[in-house]
Amino acid sequence: MLVIAKRDNDGQVKVVQEIGVLRPIHCTALGKVLAAYLPDR
């Protein structure tokens, strides 16, 4: 997963993600959701 943009919110919970950082798909919640819907090889 490559973070290309982020939006901060005013809530109490903050997610720290740096723009431009490449993370393995299994290391992020969004990556896990996207991987669950990838076609089987």
Residue pairs with C-beta under 8 A, 6 or more apart in sequence:
1 22
1 23
1 24
1 25
1 27
1 28
1 30
1 31
1 34
2 20
2 21
2 22
2 23
3 17
3 18
3 19
3 20
3 21
3 23
4 19
4 20
5 19
6 17
6 19
8 14
23 31
24 31
25 31
25 32
25 34
25 35
26 32
26 35
